[in-house]
Amino acid sequence: MDLRDKRLVASLAKAIAEVCKGLAHLKIMHVCGTHEYVISRFGLRHLLPDNLEVISGPGCPVCCTPASDIDTLVNLSLRKNVVVTCFGDMLRVNGSQMSLAEAKARGANTKIVYSILDAVEFAREHEDLEVIHSAIGFETTAPTTAAVLTNSLPGNFSILSSHRIIPPAMDFILSQSDTCIDGFIAPGHVSVIIGANAYKSVAKIYKRPVVVSGFEPADILYSIYLITRQIKKKQAKVENEYSRAVDWQPQKKAIAMIKRTFDVTDSFWRGLGKIRQSGLILRKPLRRFDCFYKFKLKKAKEEIVGFRHCRCADVLKGKIHPDECPAFGHACNPEHPLGPCMVSYEGSCAIFYSYRNNKKLKVRAKGVKAHDSKLGG
């Protein structure tokens, strides 16, 4: 089956429109940068009825990394004989004072790597340096970090764990009195690891439909259809649209590896604040590889939620679309990002900016409609 086929996509859009007839304005949130990329690239919002809105939430790990973690990395990188390794996106994310890129311009030692394995190899090759790796990502990448940390490591290597867990963030968003979300499109990549059952408590407690979705246009539209159909029937359960890759049960080996390596803890999320049981820290047997313990650092007690002229916090909460921020595309752009959502290629603002000239974007309920399609026929 061609999941980009025009006829299939058109039939799904028609089915969604039929279900949404007579319903009040609906707001569905996804929590995945790849989902936003597909939605924006193929102009899927254009195909939705005017009373249905799809918004992005905290689905980008770079965007969710708190300013306090960036501050710690910056301070460490300015120390003598210390090198901070990170992925390219992380270099440009602002802390409360500066980014790692700005610190580098002031003489800090930073190095871009493509994986944690690269960072470990660099540490082995430079025994005279302390190498600290910025470990980020959701449940998808945590097993990779875990696998590396349970092997033999050089004594001059440590990490700052910014790994986060998705279901508690969904729970947190729904618990906020000023947030109105009618359903969730759950992330496919994360769900491969944790299984579709991981979202059952979200659906049960908050009475909101949750559908695990794949990454093709038809995947996303069918997931939206399933959510709206549940709402129409006054149901709230978890459905697995991405069954070709996601099981209901978690991946046992990956989860076991995470549990052997990490403990779950309360953690800050940029733009959201502290979320209970949403982060991963190294367990005691591995604390010697935790930079906070190794360098006797104090963790932040509070987190900066918002930044001047930047509304990334509201984007991550699903309160606004990226182009509703006054700085979008002007003071804030990929060359000069004010907030993390414009830095990462998975960030909603960066994706919106890339497809800002796409007439099919239609970000709000009554947006501009397109005259053509980029979907295959």
C-alpha positions in Angstrom: 0.0 0.0 0.0 1.3 3.5 -1.0 0.7 5.6 2.2 1.2 8.7 0.1 -1.3 7.9 -2.5 -3.6 10.9 -3.4 -6.8 8.8 -3.5 -6.1 7.1 -0.2 -5.3 10.4 1.5 -8.3 12.1 0.0 -10.6 9.4 1.2 -9.2 9.6 4.7 -9.7 13.4 4.7 -13.3 12.9 3.6 -13.9 10.4 6.3 -12.5 12.8 8.9 -14.7 15.6 7.6 -17.8 13.4 7.9 -17.0 12.4 11.5 -16.4 16.0 12.5 -19.7 17.3 11.2 -21.7 18.7 14.2 -18.8 18.5 16.6 -17.4 21.5 18.5 -13.9 22.8 17.7 -11.4 20.0 18.4 -7.7 20.3 19.3 -5.5 17.2 18.8 -1.9 17.3 19.9 1.0 15.3 18.6 4.3 14.9 20.6 6.8 14.1 17.8 9.0 16.2 15.7 8.8 13.8 12.8 5.0 14.0 12.9 5.2 17.8 12.6 7.6 17.5 9.7 5.2 15.2 7.8 2.2 17.3 8.6 3.9 20.5 7.5 5.7 19.1 4.5 2.6 17.5 2.9 0.2 20.2 4.0 -2.0 17.8 5.9 -3.7 20.6 7.9 -5.1 21.9 4.7 -7.1 18.7 4.3 -8.7 18.9 7.7 -12.2 20.5 8.4 -12.3 24.0 9.9 -13.4 22.7 13.3 -10.4 20.5 13.7 -6.9 21.7 14.8 -3.7 19.7 15.1 -1.0 21.2 17.2 2.5 20.2 18.3 3.5 19.5 21.8 6.8 18.7 23.6 8.0 16.1 21.0 11.6 17.4 20.4 14.2 16.3 22.9 16.5 19.3 22.1 13.6 21.7 22.6 12.7 20.1 26.0 16.3 20.2 27.4 16.1 22.7 30.3 18.2 25.9 30.4 19.8 24.6 33.7 21.3 21.6 31.8 22.7 24.0 29.2 24.1 26.2 31.9 25.9 23.2 33.5 27.4 22.2 30.2 28.5 25.7 29.5 30.2 26.0 32.9 31.9 22.7 32.5 33.1 23.5 29.0 34.9 26.6 30.3 37.0 24.6 32.7 40.6 23.7 32.0 41.2 20.3 30.4 37.4 19.6 30.0 35.6 18.9 26.7 31.9 18.8 26.3 30.6 16.6 23.5 27.1 17.0 22.0 25.0 16.7 18.9 25.0 19.6 16.5 21.6 20.9 17.5 22.6 21.2 21.1 25.4 23.6 20.4 23.0 26.5 19.6 20.4 26.0 22.3 20.4 28.9 24.8 20.9 28.5 28.5 20.0 31.3 30.9 23.1 33.2 29.9 24.5 31.7 26.6 24.7 28.7 24.4 27.5 26.2 24.0 28.3 27.9 20.7 28.7 31.3 22.4 30.8 29.6 25.1 33.0 28.1 22.4 33.5 31.6 21.0 34.8 32.6 24.4 37.3 29.8 24.5 35.2 26.8 25.8 36.1 23.3 24.7 33.2 21.7 22.8 33.0 19.0 20.2 30.2 17.9 18.0 29.7 14.1 17.8 27.3 11.9 15.9 26.8 9.4 18.7 27.7 8.7 22.3 30.1 6.1 21.0 32.1 8.9 19.2 32.3 10.7 22.5 33.6 7.6 24.3 36.2 7.0 21.6 37.3 10.6 21.8 37.8 10.2 25.6 39.9 7.1 25.0 42.1 9.0 22.6 42.5 11.9 24.9 43.3 10.5 28.4 44.5 13.9 29.6 41.0 15.5 29.1 37.8 15.0 31.0 35.1 14.3 28.4 31.4 15.1 29.3 28.7 14.0 26.9 25.3 15.7 26.6 23.0 12.6 26.6 19.6 13.7 25.3 16.5 12.0 23.9 13.4 10.2 24.9 12.9 6.4 25.4 14.0 5.9 21.8 17.6 6.9 22.5 17.9 6.0 26.2 18.7 2.3 25.4 21.7 3.4 23.3 23.1 5.4 26.2 22.4 2.5 28.5 24.2 0.0 26.3 27.3 2.2 26.2 27.4 2.9 29.9 27.1 -0.8 30.9 30.3 -1.6 28.9 33.9 -0.8 29.8 34.4 3.0 29.8 37.4 5.2 30.2 37.7 6.9 33.6 37.8 10.3 32.0 34.3 10.0 30.5 31.0 11.1 32.1 27.5 12.2 30.9 24.9 14.8 31.8 21.6 12.8 31.4 18.9 14.9 29.8 16.9 11.8 28.9 13.1 12.3 29.3 10.0 10.1 29.3 7.0 11.0 27.2 3.9 9.7 29.0 4.4 11.8 32.1 4.6 14.9 29.9 1.3 14.0 28.2 -0.2 13.5 31.7 1.3 16.9 32.8 -0.2 18.8 29.8 -3.7 17.3 30.4 -3.5 18.2 34.1 -3.1 21.9 33.4 -6.3 23.9 33.9 -5.5 26.2 31.0 -4.8 23.5 28.5 -7.6 22.0 26.4 -6.5 18.9 24.4 -9.2 16.6 23.0 -6.9 13.8 22.0 -3.3 12.7 21.4 -1.3 11.3 18.5 1.3 9.3 20.2 4.9 9.1 18.8 5.7 6.0 16.8 9.5 5.9 17.6 9.0 6.1 21.3 6.2 3.6 21.2 8.3 1.0 19.5 10.3 0.9 22.8 7.6 1.4 25.5 4.6 -0.3 23.7 1.1 1.1 23.1 -0.1 0.0 26.5 2.1 2.8 28.1 -0.6 5.3 27.2 -3.6 3.5 28.8 -3.4 5.5 32.0 -3.5 8.8 30.1 -6.7 7.7 28.2 -8.3 6.3 31.4 -7.6 9.1 33.8 -8.2 12.0 31.5 -10.8 10.5 29.2 -8.9 11.4 26.1 -8.3 9.2 23.0 -4.7 8.3 22.3 -3.6 6.8 18.9 -0.1 5.6 18.2 0.8 6.7 14.7 3.3 6.0 12.0 5.0 8.6 9.9 3.4 8.6 6.4 0.6 11.0 5.5 -2.0 8.2 5.5 -0.7 7.0 8.9 -1.3 10.4 10.4 -4.7 11.1 8.8 -6.0 7.7 9.7 -4.8 8.3 13.3 -6.7 11.6 13.3 -9.8 9.8 12.0 -9.5 7.2 14.8 -9.3 9.9 17.4 -12.2 11.9 16.0 -14.3 8.7 15.7 -13.7 8.0 19.4 -14.7 11.6 20.3 -17.9 11.2 18.2 -18.7 7.9 20.1 -17.7 9.5 23.4 -14.9 6.9 23.8 -11.5 7.3 25.3 -9.1 4.5 24.7 -5.7 3.7 23.1 -5.5 2.5 19.6 -2.5 1.4 17.7 -2.4 2.6 14.1 1.3 1.8 13.7 0.9 -1.9 14.4 3.4 -2.8 11.7 6.2 -1.5 14.0 4.6 -1.1 17.5 3.5 -3.8 19.7 1.1 -3.4 22.7 3.9 -4.6 25.0 7.2 -2.9 25.5 10.5 -4.1 24.0 11.7 -6.2 27.0 15.4 -6.0 26.2 15.4 -2.3 25.7 13.4 -1.6 28.8 15.5 -4.0 30.9 18.6 -2.1 29.7 17.1 1.2 30.7 16.1 -0.1 34.1 19.6 -1.5 34.8 21.2 1.8 34.0 18.8 4.5 35.1 16.4 5.5 37.9 13.3 7.5 37.2 13.2 11.0 38.8 11.4 14.3 38.7 12.9 16.5 35.9 12.6 19.9 34.4 11.3 20.3 30.9 12.0 23.6 29.1 8.8 25.6 28.8 6.8 23.2 31.1 8.7 23.3 34.4 9.2 20.3 36.7 7.3 17.1 35.8 7.1 14.2 38.2 8.9 11.0 37.3 9.7 12.2 33.8 13.5 12.0 33.7 16.3 9.4 33.9 19.4 9.6 36.1 22.2 7.1 36.4 21.7 4.5 39.1 24.2 4.4 42.1 26.5 1.8 40.6 27.1 4.0 37.6 27.1 7.4 39.3 30.8 7.7 38.7 29.8 8.5 35.1 27.4 11.2 36.1 29.0 14.6 35.8 27.0 16.0 38.7 28.5 13.5 41.1 31.9 13.4 39.5 32.4 17.1 39.7 30.3 17.6 42.8 27.9 20.0 41.1 24.6 21.1 42.5 21.5 20.6 40.5 19.2 23.6 39.8 16.2 23.9 42.2 14.3 26.1 39.8 14.0 26.3 36.1 13.6 29.3 33.8 10.3 28.6 32.0 10.1 31.5 29.6 12.5 33.8 27.8 12.1 37.3 26.7 10.6 37.8 23.2 10.3 34.0 22.8 7.1 32.0 23.2 8.6 28.5 22.8 7.0 27.6 26.1 3.5 28.3 24.7 4.4 26.3 21.5 5.5 23.3 23.6 2.3 23.5 25.6 0.2 23.6 22.4 -1.2 27.0 23.3 -0.1 28.6 20.0 1.3 27.7 16.7 4.8 28.8 16.0 3.9 31.6 13.6 1.7 33.1 16.3 4.8 34.1 18.2 5.6 37.8 17.4 9.3 37.0 16.9 8.7 34.1 14.4 10.6 34.6 11.2 11.9 38.0 12.2 13.9 38.3 15.4 13.8 34.5 15.6 14.9 32.4 12.6 17.2 29.4 12.1 20.2 31.6 11.6 19.5 33.6 14.8 17.2 31.4 17.0 15.8 32.9 20.2 14.4 29.6 21.5 15.1 25.9 21.1 12.1 25.2 18.9 13.8 27.2 16.1 17.2 25.4 16.7 16.5 21.7 16.2 15.4 20.2 12.9 12.7 18.5 15.0 11.6 21.8 16.5 8.1 23.0 15.5 9.3 26.5 14.8 12.1 25.4 12.6 9.8 23.1 10.6 7.2 25.9 10.3 9.9 28.2 9.0 11.1 25.7 6.5 7.6 25.3 5.0 6.5 28.9 5.7 5.9 29.5 1.9 3.8 26.3 1.6 0.3 27.6 0.8 -1.0 24.3 2.1 0.3 24.9 5.7 -3.0 26.2 7.1 -1.9 26.3 10.7 -5.1 27.7 12.2 -8.7 26.5 11.9 -9.6 29.0 9.1 -6.3 29.1 7.2 -5.4 29.5 3.5 -6.2 26.6 1.4 -3.9 25.2 -1.3 -4.3 24.8 -5.0 -2.1 21.8 -5.5 -0.7 18.7 -3.7 2.8 17.3 -3.1 1.4 13.9 -2.4 2.2 11.1 -4.9 -0.6 9.9 -7.2 
